[in-house]
Amino acid sequence: MSLSEALRLADEEELDLVLIAPTANPPVCKITNYGKYRFEMIKREKEAKKNQKVVEVKEMQLSMTIETNDINIKAKKVRKFFFFFNKVKVVLKMHGRQLANPQMGMPIMDKFFEINSDISELTQKPAINGKQIIMVISPKNTK
């Protein structure tokens, strides 16, 4: 129906003409109480926001001179992060002469991932980025 006719019907019923789908051809409108419509939309948005899951990215720092026991302790810490379904960004920082051979840090990153490989998956492979090597691991989907 035409816009003028729809406005006339809305005025007769003392309601508002609300544009539902402006991009549709022709645009879709609805005769309703606008205050009630806004209330329902806000309520739906709050419900959707309440149901969504926010994934945090935790960070674990390693160094080139880390010992095996220290790696195991940090791996245990990462397991706790996975319990809450958080992703973990593992950063291996290099200093001084270590920067001359950054590829020597790759076995450390591989070993760290291998310890947690039963419950995690590699989201981002280890990559050299300036003075650090970064990888991102996340918990395996249990679905």
N, CA, C and O atoms as CSV, one atom per row, in Angstrom:
chain,resi,resn,atom,element,x,y,z
A,1,MET,N,N,0.848,-1.180,0.000
A,1,MET,CA,C,0.000,0.000,0.000
A,1,MET,C,C,0.884,1.230,0.000
A,1,MET,O,O,2.078,1.141,0.286
A,2,SER,N,N,0.317,2.353,-0.313
A,2,SER,CA,C,1.105,3.585,-0.415
A,2,SER,C,C,1.454,4.117,0.977
A,2,SER,O,O,0.828,3.752,1.973
A,3,LEU,N,N,2.450,4.972,1.023
A,3,LEU,CA,C,2.920,5.542,2.286
A,3,LEU,C,C,1.834,6.392,2.935
A,3,LEU,O,O,1.622,6.303,4.144
A,4,SER,N,N,1.141,7.218,2.143
A,4,SER,CA,C,0.107,8.085,2.710
A,4,SER,C,C,-1.037,7.269,3.319
A,4,SER,O,O,-1.568,7.626,4.371
A,5,GLU,N,N,-1.413,6.178,2.657
A,5,GLU,CA,C,-2.483,5.328,3.176
A,5,GLU,C,C,-2.055,4.642,4.475
A,5,GLU,O,O,-2.845,4.524,5.411
A,6,ALA,N,N,-0.800,4.191,4.522
A,6,ALA,CA,C,-0.283,3.539,5.726
A,6,ALA,C,C,-0.223,4.533,6.887
A,6,ALA,O,O,-0.553,4.176,8.018
A,7,LEU,N,N,0.187,5.756,6.626
A,7,LEU,CA,C,0.222,6.784,7.676
A,7,LEU,C,C,-1.183,7.105,8.173
A,7,LEU,O,O,-1.382,7.314,9.370
A,8,ARG,N,N,-2.152,7.145,7.274
A,8,ARG,CA,C,-3.533,7.431,7.654
A,8,ARG,C,C,-4.066,6.315,8.564
A,8,ARG,O,O,-4.715,6.595,9.572
A,9,LEU,N,N,-3.791,5.046,8.208
A,9,LEU,CA,C,-4.229,3.919,9.031
A,9,LEU,C,C,-3.590,3.968,10.420
A,9,LEU,O,O,-4.250,3.690,11.421
A,10,ALA,N,N,-2.309,4.321,10.475
A,10,ALA,CA,C,-1.611,4.408,11.757
A,10,ALA,C,C,-2.213,5.514,12.624
A,10,ALA,O,O,-2.374,5.332,13.831
A,11,ASP,N,N,-2.545,6.651,12.023
A,11,ASP,CA,C,-3.156,7.756,12.775
A,11,ASP,C,C,-4.537,7.368,13.299
A,11,ASP,O,O,-4.901,7.732,14.418
A,12,GLU,N,N,-5.295,6.645,12.511
A,12,GLU,CA,C,-6.631,6.226,12.944
A,12,GLU,C,C,-6.555,5.328,14.183
A,12,GLU,O,O,-7.383,5.434,15.087
A,13,GLU,N,N,-5.548,4.440,14.212
A,13,GLU,CA,C,-5.410,3.511,15.331
A,13,GLU,C,C,-4.565,4.086,16.464
A,13,GLU,O,O,-4.335,3.415,17.471
A,14,GLU,N,N,-4.100,5.329,16.303
A,14,GLU,CA,C,-3.250,6.021,17.268
A,14,GLU,C,C,-1.981,5.209,17.585
A,14,GLU,O,O,-1.565,5.087,18.737
A,15,LEU,N,N,-1.397,4.671,16.536
A,15,LEU,CA,C,-0.145,3.927,16.637
A,15,LEU,C,C,0.886,4.557,15.702
A,15,LEU,O,O,0.602,5.550,15.032
A,16,ASP,N,N,2.073,3.978,15.662
A,16,ASP,CA,C,3.151,4.508,14.839
A,16,ASP,C,C,3.419,3.579,13.649
A,16,ASP,O,O,3.175,2.374,13.714
A,17,LEU,N,N,3.926,4.170,12.567
A,17,LEU,CA,C,4.336,3.406,11.394
A,17,LEU,C,C,5.853,3.197,11.518
A,17,LEU,O,O,6.627,4.148,11.412
A,18,VAL,N,N,6.267,1.946,11.743
A,18,VAL,CA,C,7.681,1.640,11.992
A,18,VAL,C,C,8.270,0.949,10.767
A,18,VAL,O,O,7.701,-0.017,10.258
A,19,LEU,N,N,9.415,1.452,10.295
A,19,LEU,CA,C,10.113,0.874,9.156
A,19,LEU,C,C,10.899,-0.345,9.636
A,19,LEU,O,O,11.831,-0.196,10.426
A,20,ILE,N,N,10.548,-1.537,9.180
A,20,ILE,CA,C,11.166,-2.782,9.619
A,20,ILE,C,C,12.358,-3.152,8.739
A,20,ILE,O,O,13.442,-3.416,9.260
A,21,ALA,N,N,12.183,-3.175,7.425
A,21,ALA,CA,C,13.247,-3.548,6.489
A,21,ALA,C,C,13.391,-2.472,5.422
A,21,ALA,O,O,12.720,-2.529,4.391
A,22,PRO,N,N,14.268,-1.482,5.659
A,22,PRO,CA,C,14.388,-0.379,4.707
A,22,PRO,C,C,15.051,-0.777,3.389
A,22,PRO,O,O,14.839,-0.113,2.374
A,23,THR,N,N,15.847,-1.841,3.384
A,23,THR,CA,C,16.555,-2.219,2.159
A,23,THR,C,C,15.740,-3.126,1.247
A,23,THR,O,O,16.132,-3.371,0.106
A,24,ALA,N,N,14.611,-3.625,1.736
A,24,ALA,CA,C,13.765,-4.507,0.920
A,24,ALA,C,C,13.116,-3.705,-0.199
A,24,ALA,O,O,13.013,-2.481,-0.127
A,25,ASN,N,N,12.679,-4.419,-1.236
A,25,ASN,CA,C,12.024,-3.737,-2.351
A,25,ASN,C,C,10.628,-4.318,-2.499
A,25,ASN,O,O,10.535,-5.460,-2.948
A,26,PRO,N,N,9.562,-3.664,-2.174
A,26,PRO,CA,C,9.443,-2.348,-1.527
A,26,PRO,C,C,9.778,-2.433,-0.033
A,26,PRO,O,O,9.747,-3.523,0.540
A,27,PRO,N,N,10.101,-1.288,0.613
A,27,PRO,CA,C,10.416,-1.278,2.045
A,27,PRO,C,C,9.252,-1.822,2.875
A,27,PRO,O,O,8.085,-1.601,2.550
A,28,VAL,N,N,9.590,-2.539,3.953
A,28,VAL,CA,C,8.572,-3.169,4.796
A,28,VAL,C,C,8.346,-2.307,6.038
A,28,VAL,O,O,9.294,-1.945,6.734
A,29,CYS,N,N,7.074,-1.983,6.309
A,29,CYS,CA,C,6.707,-1.182,7.477
A,29,CYS,C,C,5.676,-1.953,8.299
A,29,CYS,O,O,5.039,-2.890,7.818
A,30,LYS,N,N,5.536,-1.529,9.546
A,30,LYS,CA,C,4.610,-2.200,10.451
A,30,LYS,C,C,3.915,-1.135,11.290
A,30,LYS,O,O,4.552,-0.181,11.738
A,31,ILE,N,N,2.626,-1.292,11.500
A,31,ILE,CA,C,1.882,-0.366,12.349
A,31,ILE,C,C,1.904,-0.935,13.759
A,31,ILE,O,O,1.323,-1.988,14.023
A,32,THR,N,N,2.584,-0.227,14.668
A,32,THR,CA,C,2.749,-0.716,16.034
A,32,THR,C,C,3.052,0.450,16.965
A,32,THR,O,O,3.266,1.578,16.522
A,33,ASN,N,N,3.067,0.158,18.261
A,33,ASN,CA,C,3.442,1.149,19.263
A,33,ASN,C,C,4.978,1.206,19.269
A,33,ASN,O,O,5.628,0.213,19.595
A,34,TYR,N,N,5.557,2.352,18.911
A,34,TYR,CA,C,7.004,2.463,18.751
A,34,TYR,C,C,7.744,2.259,20.069
A,34,TYR,O,O,8.818,1.657,20.079
A,35,GLY,N,N,7.204,2.740,21.166
A,35,GLY,CA,C,7.843,2.557,22.472
A,35,GLY,C,C,7.963,1.088,22.831
A,35,GLY,O,O,9.005,0.634,23.306
A,36,LYS,N,N,6.883,0.347,22.598
A,36,LYS,CA,C,6.887,-1.092,22.876
A,36,LYS,C,C,7.861,-1.808,21.940
A,36,LYS,O,O,8.555,-2.735,22.358
A,37,TYR,N,N,7.914,-1.378,20.663
A,37,TYR,CA,C,8.815,-1.973,19.682
A,37,TYR,C,C,10.275,-1.784,20.104
A,37,TYR,O,O,11.067,-2.724,20.039
A,38,ARG,N,N,10.629,-0.566,20.537
A,38,ARG,CA,C,12.006,-0.289,20.983
A,38,ARG,C,C,12.357,-1.115,22.219
A,38,ARG,O,O,13.463,-1.644,22.327
A,39,PHE,N,N,11.407,-1.222,23.146
A,39,PHE,CA,C,11.624,-2.009,24.361
A,39,PHE,C,C,11.940,-3.467,24.009
A,39,PHE,O,O,12.865,-4.056,24.568
A,40,GLU,N,N,11.171,-4.045,23.082
A,40,GLU,CA,C,11.390,-5.433,22.669
A,40,GLU,C,C,12.737,-5.608,21.972
A,40,GLU,O,O,13.420,-6.611,22.177
A,41,MET,N,N,13.116,-4.632,21.148
A,41,MET,CA,C,14.409,-4.711,20.445
A,41,MET,C,C,15.565,-4.661,21.443
A,41,MET,O,O,16.520,-5.429,21.324
A,42,ILE,N,N,15.486,-3.768,22.420
A,42,ILE,CA,C,16.534,-3.649,23.436
A,42,ILE,C,C,16.609,-4.936,24.256
A,42,ILE,O,O,17.696,-5.409,24.585
A,43,LYS,N,N,15.444,-5.497,24.581
A,43,LYS,CA,C,15.387,-6.736,25.349
A,43,LYS,C,C,16.044,-7.884,24.571
A,43,LYS,O,O,16.776,-8.684,25.152
A,44,ARG,N,N,15.786,-7.967,23.260
A,44,ARG,CA,C,16.391,-9.006,22.417
A,44,ARG,C,C,17.905,-8.845,22.345
A,44,ARG,O,O,18.640,-9.830,22.405
A,45,GLU,N,N,18.372,-7.598,22.217
A,45,GLU,CA,C,19.813,-7.333,22.150
A,45,GLU,C,C,20.498,-7.732,23.450
A,45,GLU,O,O,21.581,-8.316,23.421
A,46,LYS,N,N,19.883,-7.424,24.588
A,46,LYS,CA,C,20.450,-7.803,25.884
A,46,LYS,C,C,20.529,-9.319,26.016
A,46,LYS,O,O,21.518,-9.856,26.515
A,47,GLU,N,N,19.485,-10.002,25.567
A,47,GLU,CA,C,19.457,-11.464,25.638
A,47,GLU,C,C,20.556,-12.070,24.768
A,47,GLU,O,O,21.222,-13.022,25.174
A,48,ALA,N,N,20.742,-11.511,23.568
A,48,ALA,CA,C,21.789,-12.011,22.666
A,48,ALA,C,C,23.169,-11.750,23.260
A,48,ALA,O,O,24.064,-12.589,23.151
A,49,LYS,N,N,23.341,-10.597,23.885
A,49,LYS,CA,C,24.625,-10.251,24.488
A,49,LYS,C,C,24.930,-11.166,25.675
A,49,LYS,O,O,26.082,-11.538,25.901
A,50,LYS,N,N,23.900,-11.521,26.424
A,50,LYS,CA,C,24.073,-12.386,27.586
A,50,LYS,C,C,24.487,-13.786,27.162
A,50,LYS,O,O,25.248,-14.446,27.869
A,51,ASN,N,N,23.996,-14.250,26.015
A,51,ASN,CA,C,24.269,-15.606,25.559
A,51,ASN,C,C,25.587,-15.757,24.808
A,51,ASN,O,O,26.042,-16.879,24.588
A,52,GLN,N,N,26.214,-14.638,24.407
A,52,GLN,CA,C,27.451,-14.771,23.637
A,52,GLN,C,C,28.640,-15.055,24.544
A,52,GLN,O,O,28.669,-14.634,25.700
A,53,LYS,N,N,29.615,-15.771,24.007
A,53,LYS,CA,C,30.800,-16.168,24.757
A,53,LYS,C,C,31.964,-15.295,24.324
A,53,LYS,O,O,32.287,-15.237,23.137
A,54,VAL,N,N,32.597,-14.615,25.271
A,54,VAL,CA,C,33.742,-13.774,24.989
A,54,VAL,C,C,35.003,-14.600,25.222
A,54,VAL,O,O,35.216,-15.131,26.312
A,55,VAL,N,N,35.831,-14.702,24.190
A,55,VAL,CA,C,37.066,-15.478,24.287
A,55,VAL,C,C,38.199,-14.529,24.630
A,55,VAL,O,O,38.472,-13.572,23.905
A,56,GLU,N,N,38.858,-14.813,25.753
A,56,GLU,CA,C,40.003,-14.003,26.154
A,56,GLU,C,C,41.269,-14.624,25.590
A,56,GLU,O,O,41.351,-15.835,25.388
A,57,VAL,N,N,42.260,-13.765,25.338
A,57,VAL,CA,C,43.567,-14.242,24.900
A,57,VAL,C,C,44.547,-13.958,26.029
A,57,VAL,O,O,44.883,-12.808,26.313
A,58,LYS,N,N,44.998,-15.039,26.666
A,58,LYS,CA,C,45.990,-14.927,27.734
A,58,LYS,C,C,47.373,-14.980,27.105
A,58,LYS,O,O,47.524,-15.432,25.970
A,59,GLU,N,N,48.385,-14.521,27.838
A,59,GLU,CA,C,49.741,-14.520,27.300
A,59,GLU,C,C,50.680,-15.268,28.233
A,59,GLU,O,O,50.620,-15.103,29.451
A,60,MET,N,N,51.547,-16.090,27.653
A,60,MET,CA,C,52.566,-16.814,28.409
A,60,MET,C,C,53.916,-16.461,27.790
A,60,MET,O,O,54.109,-16.606,26.583
A,61,GLN,N,N,54.854,-15.994,28.630
A,61,GLN,CA,C,56.164,-15.573,28.142
A,61,GLN,C,C,57.219,-16.622,28.454
A,61,GLN,O,O,57.280,-17.160,29.559
A,62,LEU,N,N,58.039,-16.898,27.463
A,62,LEU,CA,C,59.151,-17.821,27.596
A,62,LEU,C,C,60.436,-17.077,27.235
A,62,LEU,O,O,60.400,-15.958,26.724
A,63,SER,N,N,61.576,-17.723,27.511
A,63,SER,CA,C,62.851,-17.155,27.092
A,63,SER,C,C,63.683,-18.249,26.454
A,63,SER,O,O,63.353,-19.431,26.555
A,64,MET,N,N,64.768,-17.852,25.793
A,64,MET,CA,C,65.624,-18.819,25.102
A,64,MET,C,C,66.358,-19.719,26.097
A,64,MET,O,O,66.726,-20.841,25.749
A,65,THR,N,N,66.577,-19.251,27.323
A,65,THR,CA,C,67.366,-20.008,28.298
A,65,THR,C,C,66.492,-20.729,29.313
A,65,THR,O,O,66.960,-21.055,30.404
A,66,ILE,N,N,65.245,-20.983,28.979
A,66,ILE,CA,C,64.319,-21.612,29.913
A,66,ILE,C,C,64.669,-23.092,30.085
A,66,ILE,O,O,65.053,-23.766,29.129
A,67,GLU,N,N,64.532,-23.578,31.303
A,67,GLU,CA,C,64.831,-24.977,31.608
A,67,GLU,C,C,63.573,-25.834,31.430
A,67,GLU,O,O,62.462,-25.309,31.358
A,68,THR,N,N,63.757,-27.134,31.361
A,68,THR,CA,C,62.663,-28.079,31.112
A,68,THR,C,C,61.599,-28.008,32.204
A,68,THR,O,O,60.404,-28.018,31.907
A,69,ASN,N,N,62.023,-27.936,33.456
A,69,ASN,CA,C,61.060,-27.876,34.552
A,69,ASN,C,C,60.203,-26.604,34.472
A,69,ASN,O,O,59.002,-26.634,34.737
A,70,ASP,N,N,60.842,-25.492,34.102
A,70,ASP,CA,C,60.099,-24.232,33.975
A,70,ASP,C,C,59.080,-24.314,32.843
A,70,ASP,O,O,57.975,-23.785,32.957
A,71,ILE,N,N,59.453,-24.977,31.755
A,71,ILE,CA,C,58.508,-25.148,30.643
A,71,ILE,C,C,57.305,-25.971,31.112
A,71,ILE,O,O,56.164,-25.658,30.772
A,72,ASN,N,N,57.564,-27.021,31.894
A,72,ASN,CA,C,56.469,-27.864,32.391
A,72,ASN,C,C,55.532,-27.091,33.301
A,72,ASN,O,O,54.316,-27.266,33.235
A,73,ILE,N,N,56.092,-26.230,34.157
A,73,ILE,CA,C,55.266,-25.416,35.060
A,73,ILE,C,C,54.396,-24.449,34.260
A,73,ILE,O,O,53.209,-24.288,34.546
A,74,LYS,N,N,54.994,-23.808,33.259
A,74,LYS,CA,C,54.221,-22.865,32.438
A,74,LYS,C,C,53.175,-23.600,31.606
A,74,LYS,O,O,52.102,-23.056,31.343
A,75,ALA,N,N,53.470,-24.814,31.194
A,75,ALA,CA,C,52.502,-25.608,30.430
A,75,ALA,C,C,51.300,-25.970,31.313
A,75,ALA,O,O,50.165,-25.994,30.839
A,76,LYS,N,N,51.556,-26.250,32.593
A,76,LYS,CA,C,50.454,-26.523,33.532
A,76,LYS,C,C,49.554,-25.298,33.671
A,76,LYS,O,O,48.330,-25.416,33.719
A,77,LYS,N,N,50.175,-24.125,33.734
A,77,LYS,CA,C,49.429,-22.873,33.833
A,77,LYS,C,C,48.529,-22.692,32.609
A,77,LYS,O,O,47.383,-22.258,32.728
A,78,VAL,N,N,49.060,-23.027,31.440
A,78,VAL,CA,C,48.298,-22.904,30.197
A,78,VAL,C,C,47.116,-23.866,30.198
A,78,VAL,O,O,46.052,-23.530,29.679
A,79,ARG,N,N,47.283,-25.054,30.771
A,79,ARG,CA,C,46.172,-26.009,30.878
A,79,ARG,C,C,45.014,-25.404,31.674
A,79,ARG,O,O,43.848,-25.640,31.358
A,80,LYS,N,N,45.341,-24.625,32.706
A,80,LYS,CA,C,44.287,-23.956,33.482
A,80,LYS,C,C,43.560,-22.931,32.630
A,80,LYS,O,O,42.345,-22.773,32.756
A,81,PHE,N,N,44.290,-22.223,31.755
A,81,PHE,CA,C,43.650,-21.266,30.850
A,81,PHE,C,C,42.695,-21.988,29.908
A,81,PHE,O,O,41.607,-21.487,29.621
A,82,PHE,N,N,43.096,-23.168,29.423
A,82,PHE,CA,C,42.252,-23.930,28.510
A,82,PHE,C,C,40.989,-24.423,29.201
A,82,PHE,O,O,39.957,-24.599,28.553
A,83,PHE,N,N,41.058,-24.645,30.492
A,83,PHE,CA,C,39.890,-25.087,31.246
A,83,PHE,C,C,38.759,-24.061,31.126
A,83,PHE,O,O,37.585,-24.429,31.118
A,84,PHE,N,N,39.116,-22.766,31.031
A,84,PHE,CA,C,38.121,-21.696,30.883
A,84,PHE,C,C,37.938,-21.298,29.422
A,84,PHE,O,O,37.374,-20.241,29.137
A,85,PHE,N,N,38.410,-22.138,28.485
A,85,PHE,CA,C,38.263,-21.931,27.041
A,85,PHE,C,C,38.892,-20.631,26.559
A,85,PHE,O,O,38.343,-19.966,25.680
A,86,ASN,N,N,40.039,-20.263,27.126
A,86,ASN,CA,C,40.768,-19.089,26.678
A,86,ASN,C,C,41.842,-19.495,25.680
A,86,ASN,O,O,42.413,-20.582,25.773
A,87,LYS,N,N,42.112,-18.605,24.720
A,87,LYS,CA,C,43.243,-18.819,23.826
A,87,LYS,C,C,44.492,-18.343,24.547
A,87,LYS,O,O,44.413,-17.518,25.457
A,88,VAL,N,N,45.647,-18.862,24.140
A,88,VAL,CA,C,46.905,-18.478,24.774
A,88,VAL,C,C,47.888,-18.030,23.699
A,88,VAL,O,O,48.130,-18.739,22.722
A,89,LYS,N,N,48.442,-16.852,23.897
A,89,LYS,CA,C,49.479,-16.319,23.019
A,89,LYS,C,C,50.810,-16.590,23.708
A,89,LYS,O,O,51.094,-16.033,24.768
A,90,VAL,N,N,51.626,-17.453,23.098
A,90,VAL,CA,C,52.911,-17.819,23.675
A,90,VAL,C,C,53.983,-16.949,23.021
A,90,VAL,O,O,54.134,-16.949,21.799
A,91,VAL,N,N,54.729,-16.205,23.852
A,91,VAL,CA,C,55.740,-15.275,23.359
A,91,VAL,C,C,57.097,-15.694,23.899
A,91,VAL,O,O,57.275,-15.830,25.110
A,92,LEU,N,N,58.049,-15.896,23.003
A,92,LEU,CA,C,59.420,-16.202,23.395
A,92,LEU,C,C,60.247,-14.951,23.105
A,92,LEU,O,O,60.435,-14.576,21.948
A,93,LYS,N,N,60.737,-14.312,24.164
A,93,LYS,CA,C,61.496,-13.071,24.005
A,93,LYS,C,C,62.977,-13.368,23.884
A,93,LYS,O,O,63.506,-14.226,24.592
A,94,MET,N,N,63.648,-12.653,22.980
A,94,MET,CA,C,65.081,-12.827,22.767
A,94,MET,C,C,65.814,-11.530,23.105
A,94,MET,O,O,65.298,-10.434,22.884
A,95,HIS,N,N,67.017,-11.674,23.641
A,95,HIS,CA,C,67.820,-10.519,24.032
A,95,HIS,C,C,69.238,-10.671,23.496
A,95,HIS,O,O,69.729,-11.792,23.365
A,96,GLY,N,N,69.893,-9.577,23.189
A,96,GLY,CA,C,71.313,-9.546,22.845
A,96,GLY,C,C,71.706,-10.490,21.732
A,96,GLY,O,O,71.183,-10.410,20.621
A,97,ARG,N,N,72.649,-11.403,22.041
A,97,ARG,CA,C,73.200,-12.310,21.034
A,97,ARG,C,C,72.187,-13.345,20.561
A,97,ARG,O,O,72.381,-13.968,19.517
A,98,GLN,N,N,71.125,-13.533,21.305
A,98,GLN,CA,C,70.096,-14.484,20.900
A,98,GLN,C,C,69.425,-14.041,19.596
A,98,GLN,O,O,68.893,-14.864,18.849
A,99,LEU,N,N,69.457,-12.735,19.334
A,99,LEU,CA,C,68.827,-12.207,18.121
A,99,LEU,C,C,69.571,-12.633,16.859
A,99,LEU,O,O,69.002,-12.596,15.769
A,100,ALA,N,N,70.834,-13.037,16.990
A,100,ALA,CA,C,71.603,-13.474,15.826
A,100,ALA,C,C,71.078,-14.793,15.273
A,100,ALA,O,O,71.145,-15.025,14.066
A,101,ASN,N,N,70.554,-15.664,16.141
A,101,ASN,CA,C,70.021,-16.964,15.723
A,101,ASN,C,C,68.611,-17.161,16.270
A,101,ASN,O,O,68.415,-17.967,17.180
A,102,PRO,N,N,67.638,-16.449,15.739
A,102,PRO,CA,C,66.278,-16.594,16.273
A,102,PRO,C,C,65.672,-17.967,16.029
A,102,PRO,O,O,64.770,-18.375,16.760
A,103,GLN,N,N,66.150,-18.700,15.004
A,103,GLN,CA,C,65.596,-20.025,14.721
A,103,GLN,C,C,65.890,-21.019,15.838
A,103,GLN,O,O,65.280,-22.088,15.879
A,104,MET,N,N,66.810,-20.694,16.743
A,104,MET,CA,C,67.099,-21.580,17.876
A,104,MET,C,C,65.946,-21.595,18.885
A,104,MET,O,O,65.892,-22.475,19.745
A,105,GLY,N,N,65.036,-20.644,18.789
A,105,GLY,CA,C,63.884,-20.603,19.677
A,105,GLY,C,C,62.745,-21.487,19.215
A,105,GLY,O,O,61.846,-21.802,19.996
A,106,MET,N,N,62.770,-21.893,17.953
A,106,MET,CA,C,61.682,-22.721,17.410
A,106,MET,C,C,61.542,-24.066,18.137
A,106,MET,O,O,60.416,-24.474,18.420
A,107,PRO,N,N,62.646,-24.776,18.453
A,107,PRO,CA,C,62.478,-26.039,19.191
A,107,PRO,C,C,61.822,-25.843,20.559
A,107,PRO,O,O,61.081,-26.712,21.020
A,108,ILE,N,N,62.088,-24.713,21.207
A,108,ILE,CA,C,61.467,-24.428,22.507
A,108,ILE,C,C,59.956,-24.269,22.329
A,108,ILE,O,O,59.171,-24.801,23.114
A,109,MET,N,N,59.561,-23.538,21.296
A,109,MET,CA,C,58.132,-23.334,21.030
A,109,MET,C,C,57.465,-24.676,20.665
A,109,MET,O,O,56.354,-24.965,21.109
A,110,ASP,N,N,58.156,-25.481,19.857
A,110,ASP,CA,C,57.606,-26.792,19.478
A,110,ASP,C,C,57.442,-27.685,20.709
A,110,ASP,O,O,56.433,-28.374,20.859
A,111,LYS,N,N,58.447,-27.661,21.585
A,111,LYS,CA,C,58.385,-28.487,22.799
A,111,LYS,C,C,57.225,-28.037,23.681
A,111,LYS,O,O,56.516,-28.868,24.248
A,112,PHE,N,N,57.031,-26.722,23.800
A,112,PHE,CA,C,55.940,-26.183,24.623
A,112,PHE,C,C,54.592,-26.630,24.064
A,112,PHE,O,O,53.702,-27.034,24.813
A,113,PHE,N,N,54.453,-26.553,22.742
A,113,PHE,CA,C,53.187,-26.977,22.133
A,113,PHE,C,C,52.986,-28.482,22.293
A,113,PHE,O,O,51.870,-28.937,22.544
A,114,GLU,N,N,54.069,-29.260,22.149
A,114,GLU,CA,C,53.985,-30.711,22.252
A,114,GLU,C,C,53.486,-31.159,23.624
A,114,GLU,O,O,52.756,-32.145,23.724
A,115,ILE,N,N,53.873,-30.445,24.680
A,115,ILE,CA,C,53.446,-30.793,26.032
A,115,ILE,C,C,51.924,-30.693,26.155
A,115,ILE,O,O,51.293,-31.522,26.810
A,116,ASN,N,N,51.339,-29.673,25.520
A,116,ASN,CA,C,49.892,-29.447,25.609
A,116,ASN,C,C,49.141,-29.930,24.375
A,116,ASN,O,O,47.958,-29.622,24.230
A,117,SER,N,N,49.781,-30.671,23.488
A,117,SER,CA,C,49.149,-31.031,22.214
A,117,SER,C,C,47.919,-31.922,22.375
A,117,SER,O,O,47.075,-31.962,21.480
A,118,ASP,N,N,47.799,-32.639,23.497
A,118,ASP,CA,C,46.640,-33.502,23.689
A,118,ASP,C,C,45.346,-32.724,23.914
A,118,ASP,O,O,44.264,-33.226,23.612
A,119,ILE,N,N,45.448,-31.501,24.444
A,119,ILE,CA,C,44.236,-30.711,24.706
A,119,ILE,C,C,44.189,-29.402,23.923
A,119,ILE,O,O,43.241,-28.630,24.068
A,120,SER,N,N,45.207,-29.143,23.088
A,120,SER,CA,C,45.234,-27.870,22.365
A,120,SER,C,C,45.495,-28.074,20.882
A,120,SER,O,O,45.953,-29.128,20.443
A,121,GLU,N,N,45.189,-27.031,20.133
A,121,GLU,CA,C,45.485,-27.035,18.705
A,121,GLU,C,C,46.158,-25.713,18.348
A,121,GLU,O,O,45.937,-24.692,19.000
A,122,LEU,N,N,46.967,-25.750,17.322
A,122,LEU,CA,C,47.743,-24.589,16.906
A,122,LEU,C,C,46.860,-23.661,16.089
A,122,LEU,O,O,46.386,-24.040,15.017
A,123,THR,N,N,46.633,-22.443,16.588
A,123,THR,CA,C,45.838,-21.461,15.863
A,123,THR,C,C,46.724,-20.644,14.937
A,123,THR,O,O,46.362,-20.374,13.792
A,124,GLN,N,N,47.886,-20.255,15.441
A,124,GLN,CA,C,48.852,-19.491,14.651
A,124,GLN,C,C,50.225,-20.120,14.858
A,124,GLN,O,O,50.694,-20.238,15.991
A,125,LYS,N,N,50.864,-20.521,13.778
A,125,LYS,CA,C,52.171,-21.164,13.861
A,125,LYS,C,C,53.203,-20.191,14.415
A,125,LYS,O,O,53.037,-18.978,14.292
A,126,PRO,N,N,54.284,-20.719,15.035
A,126,PRO,CA,C,55.336,-19.845,15.553
A,126,PRO,C,C,55.949,-19.004,14.430
A,126,PRO,O,O,56.342,-19.527,13.387
A,127,ALA,N,N,56.020,-17.709,14.662
A,127,ALA,CA,C,56.577,-16.796,13.663
A,127,ALA,C,C,57.506,-15.805,14.354
A,127,ALA,O,O,57.204,-15.304,15.437
A,128,ILE,N,N,58.643,-15.531,13.712
A,128,ILE,CA,C,59.613,-14.582,14.254
A,128,ILE,C,C,59.108,-13.186,13.938
A,128,ILE,O,O,58.829,-12.855,12.785
A,129,ASN,N,N,58.996,-12.368,14.987
A,129,ASN,CA,C,58.477,-11.017,14.842
A,129,ASN,C,C,59.391,-10.071,15.616
A,129,ASN,O,O,59.133,-9.768,16.780
A,130,GLY,N,N,60.460,-9.607,14.968
A,130,GLY,CA,C,61.392,-8.699,15.641
A,130,GLY,C,C,62.188,-9.415,16.712
A,130,GLY,O,O,62.942,-10.341,16.413
A,131,LYS,N,N,62.027,-8.994,17.961
A,131,LYS,CA,C,62.771,-9.571,19.082
A,131,LYS,C,C,62.022,-10.699,19.771
A,131,LYS,O,O,62.407,-11.118,20.863
A,132,GLN,N,N,60.966,-11.194,19.156
A,132,GLN,CA,C,60.191,-12.254,19.788
A,132,GLN,C,C,59.641,-13.245,18.772
A,132,GLN,O,O,59.500,-12.938,17.588
A,133,ILE,N,N,59.338,-14.422,19.256
A,133,ILE,CA,C,58.683,-15.449,18.453
A,133,ILE,C,C,57.301,-15.646,19.070
A,133,ILE,O,O,57.170,-15.851,20.277
A,134,ILE,N,N,56.279,-15.580,18.229
A,134,ILE,CA,C,54.900,-15.617,18.730
A,134,ILE,C,C,54.151,-16.786,18.097
A,134,ILE,O,O,54.259,-17.035,16.896
A,135,MET,N,N,53.379,-17.508,18.938
A,135,MET,CA,C,52.428,-18.498,18.432
A,135,MET,C,C,51.162,-18.403,19.279
A,135,MET,O,O,51.205,-17.987,20.437
A,136,VAL,N,N,50.046,-18.791,18.693
A,136,VAL,CA,C,48.759,-18.766,19.406
A,136,VAL,C,C,48.204,-20.185,19.402
A,136,VAL,O,O,48.100,-20.825,18.355
A,137,ILE,N,N,47.850,-20.665,20.593
A,137,ILE,CA,C,47.239,-21.981,20.723
A,137,ILE,C,C,45.881,-21.837,21.403
A,137,ILE,O,O,45.671,-20.936,22.215
A,138,SER,N,N,44.970,-22.733,21.061
A,138,SER,CA,C,43.623,-22.678,21.622
A,138,SER,C,C,43.195,-24.078,22.038
A,138,SER,O,O,43.750,-25.065,21.554
A,139,PRO,N,N,42.220,-24.175,22.923
A,139,PRO,CA,C,41.754,-25.505,23.339
A,139,PRO,C,C,41.068,-26.232,22.189
A,139,PRO,O,O,40.447,-25.600,21.335
A,140,LYS,N,N,41.177,-27.551,22.165
A,140,LYS,CA,C,40.518,-28.347,21.123
A,140,LYS,C,C,39.014,-28.292,21.338
A,140,LYS,O,O,38.533,-28.245,22.470
A,141,ASN,N,N,38.290,-28.298,20.240
A,141,ASN,CA,C,36.831,-28.352,20.330
A,141,ASN,C,C,36.424,-29.747,20.753
A,141,ASN,O,O,36.844,-30.738,20.154
A,142,THR,N,N,35.601,-29.820,21.793
A,142,THR,CA,C,35.140,-31.108,22.293
A,142,THR,C,C,33.795,-31.497,21.713
A,142,THR,O,O,33.218,-32.511,22.106
A,143,LYS,N,N,33.285,-30.697,20.778
A,143,LYS,CA,C,31.965,-30.955,20.183
A,143,LYS,C,C,32.049,-31.977,19.094
A,143,LYS,O,O,31.034,-32.315,18.485
